[in-house]
Amino acid sequence: MGKIFAIGDIHGCLPKLKALIPQVDMDSNADTLVFIGDYIDRGPDSKGVVDFVLDLKRKMRTVICLKGNHEVMFLDYLCHGRDREIYLLNGGDATIASYGYRETAGGMKLDVPDSHRDFFHSLLLWHETDEYIFVHAGLRDGIPLEDQDARDLLWVRYAFIRSSYDFGKTVVFGHTPISHADPLFLPGRIGIDTGAVYGGPLTCVELPSRTIFQA
């Protein structure tokens, strides 16, 4: 059985992603790569990050891409025009600048390729294996995985991190950068958002060895 590699919140930091991947000795046929969500916003090259992830999906047999709260905000803005000001305040201006606009018969339109739109719509809320649960933000105590509320999976923070509840598997999550240097190891929890867009490293954890790679 292959190893699992999970990468934390990228937030448009393409150079860090490009520097991280060569450090990770993955077997493209046997290993699994999990992205924990938040590919976009705040950093300078959200479009480039999505292109890079799509290229990895073509090269590797198993790449699991989870949805982050920032992808939800982007889709709400892109598809429905909802909550524009909230999205911009959460770093959406950087994503909009990354894609740019193109002129259409109906006026100017955000220039998001169909492959990127398909990518955003395909993202998963969680991924489960025999030993691990991968989710963007966390879980609520005492609720089966399939019954968890999507908003909690995408947004919950300290109610999950500070809880001692045993979910029966190790939960690997991002969303909350407790440290801008080191991942968070707690009983039954591994937090791998280390604030890449705030000057911290981009982090990857190899499982089951818990080896850490950073760029």
DRENDO-880786 format. One record per residue (C-alpha): residue in three letters; residue number from 1; y, x negated, z. Coordinates in steps of 0.2 Angstrom, whole numbers. Example, Ala and Ser with C-alpha at 12.3 -4.5 7.8 and 13.67 -1.06 7.14 Angstrom:
<vokols>
   r   k     y     x     z
 ALA   1   -22   -62    39
 SER   2    -5   -68    36
</vokols>
This chain:
<vokols>
   r   k     y     x     z
 MET   1     0     0     0
 GLY   2    17    -7    -5
 LYS   3    32   -10     6
 ILE   4    47     1     8
 PHE   5    65    -6     6
 ALA   6    80     5    12
 ILE   7    98     2     8
 GLY   8   113     9    17
 ASP   9   129    17    12
 ILE  10   136     8    -3
 HIS  11   153    17    -5
 GLY  12   157     9   -22
 CYS  13   155    -9   -17
 LEU  14   146   -14   -32
 PRO  15   147   -33   -30
 LYS  16   138   -32   -13
 LEU  17   125   -21   -21
 LYS  18   123   -34   -35
 ALA  19   122   -48   -22
 LEU  20   109   -39   -11
 ILE  21    96   -34   -24
 PRO  22    91   -52   -29
 GLN  23    88   -56   -10
 VAL  24    75   -43    -9
 ASP  25    58   -48   -15
 MET  26    52   -31   -22
 ASP  27    36   -28   -32
 SER  28    43   -15   -45
 ASN  29    26    -7   -47
 ALA  30    20    -6   -29
 ASP  31    35    -6   -18
 THR  32    47     9   -14
 LEU  33    66     8   -14
 VAL  34    76    21    -4
 PHE  35    94    23    -6
 ILE  36   101    32    10
 GLY  37   116    41     1
 ASP  38   135    38    -1
 TYR  39   135    28   -17
 ILE  40   153    33   -20
 ASP  41   171    35   -13
 ARG  42   182    23    -4
 GLY  43   176     7   -13
 PRO  44   183     2   -30
 ASP  45   168     4   -42
 SER  46   158    21   -39
 LYS  47   154    23   -57
 GLY  48   147     5   -58
 VAL  49   136     8   -43
 VAL  50   129    24   -50
 ASP  51   126    14   -67
 PHE  52   117     0   -57
 VAL  53   106    12   -47
 LEU  54   101    21   -63
 ASP  55    96     5   -71
 LEU  56    85     1   -55
 LYS  57    77    18   -57
 ARG  58    72    13   -75
 LYS  59    65    -4   -69
 MET  60    56     1   -54
 ARG  61    41    13   -52
 THR  62    47    22   -36
 VAL  63    66    23   -32
 ILE  64    71    37   -20
 CYS  65    89    42   -20
 LEU  66    95    53    -6
 LYS  67   111    63    -5
 GLY  68   125    58     6
 ASN  69   140    69    12
 HIS  70   151    60     0
 GLU  71   141    66   -15
 VAL  72   142    84    -9
 MET  73   161    83    -8
 PHE  74   161    75   -25
 LEU  75   151    89   -33
 ASP  76   161   102   -24
 TYR  77   176    95   -32
 LEU  78   169    91   -49
 CYS  79   160   107   -52
 HIS  80   170   120   -42
 GLY  81   187   112   -39
 ARG  82   185   115   -21
 ASP  83   193   105    -6
 ARG  84   202    93   -17
 GLU  85   214    87    -3
 ILE  86   199    85     9
 TYR  87   190    75    -4
 LEU  88   204    64    -8
 LEU  89   207    60    10
 ASN  90   189    55    12
 GLY  91   191    42    -2
 GLY  92   188    52   -17
 ASP  93   204    45   -25
 ALA  94   194    29   -28
 THR  95   180    38   -37
 ILE  96   192    48   -48
 ALA  97   200    32   -53
 SER  98   183    23   -56
 TYR  99   178    37   -69
 GLY 100   195    41   -76
 TYR 101   199    55   -87
 ARG 102   196    60  -105
 GLU 103   205    72  -116
 THR 104   196    88  -121
 ALA 105   201   104  -130
 GLY 106   204   112  -113
 GLY 107   215    97  -107
 MET 108   211    82   -97
 LYS 109   194    81   -89
 LEU 110   186    69   -77
 ASP 111   175    57   -87
 VAL 112   158    58   -78
 PRO 113   144    55   -90
 ASP 114   130    68   -91
 SER 115   117    55   -84
 HIS 116   128    53   -69
 ARG 117   130    72   -66
 ASP 118   111    74   -68
 PHE 119   110    60   -55
 PHE 120   121    68   -42
 HIS 121   112    85   -44
 SER 122    95    76   -42
 LEU 123    98    68   -25
 LEU 124    86    73   -11
 LEU 125    91    78     7
 TRP 126    77    68    14
 HIS 127    61    58    11
 GLU 128    46    57    22
 THR 129    31    45    23
 ASP 130    17    44    35
 GLU 131    27    33    47
 TYR 132    46    36    42
 ILE 133    59    50    39
 PHE 134    73    44    28
 VAL 135    89    55    29
 HIS 136   108    51    26
 ALA 137   115    56    43
 GLY 138   101    62    55
 LEU 139    92    77    62
 ARG 140    93    90    76
 ASP 141    81    89    90
 GLY 142    66   101    90
 ILE 143    68   107    73
 PRO 144    55   104    60
 LEU 145    61    93    45
 GLU 146    59   107    32
 ASP 147    69   119    43
 GLN 148    84   107    47
 ASP 149   101   113    41
 ALA 150   107   103    26
 ARG 151   124   101    34
 ASP 152   116    92    49
 LEU 153   106    81    38
 LEU 154   122    75    29
 TRP 155   135    75    43
 VAL 156   127    74    61
 ARG 157   132    59    70
 TYR 158   131    56    89
 ALA 159   121    71    94
 PHE 160   107    63    84
 ILE 161   110    44    88
 ARG 162   112    47   107
 SER 163    97    59   108
 SER 164    81    52   115
 TYR 165    71    66   106
 ASP 166    55    59    98
 PHE 167    53    66    80
 GLY 168    35    58    79
 LYS 169    41    46    66
 THR 170    55    33    64
 VAL 171    70    40    57
 VAL 172    80    28    45
 PHE 173    98    34    42
 GLY 174   115    29    37
 HIS 175   132    38    38
 THR 176   138    31    55
 PRO 177   142    12    55
 ILE 178   140     8    74
 SER 179   143   -10    69
 HIS 180   151   -19    55
 ALA 181   138   -33    56
 ASP 182   121   -28    63
 PRO 183   110   -13    59
 LEU 184   106    -1    74
 PHE 185    88    -2    81
 LEU 186    84    12    94
 PRO 187    68    20    99
 GLY 188    62    30    84
 ARG 189    79    26    75
 ILE 190    85    13    63
 GLY 191   103    14    57
 ILE 192   107     4    42
 ASP 193   126     9    38
 THR 194   135    -7    43
 GLY 195   152    -3    35
 ALA 196   151   -11    19
 VAL 197   167    -3    13
 TYR 198   176    -8    29
 GLY 199   172   -27    27
 GLY 200   155   -27    34
 PRO 201   139   -31    25
 LEU 202   128   -20    14
 THR 203   111   -19    23
 CYS 204    93   -17    17
 VAL 205    79   -15    29
 GLU 206    61   -19    24
 LEU 207    47    -9    32
 PRO 208    36   -10    41
 SER 209    42   -28    45
 ARG 210    60   -23    49
 THR 211    66   -38    40
 ILE 212    85   -37    37
 PHE 213    94   -42    21
 GLN 214   112   -42    19
 ALA 215   126   -46     7
</vokols>
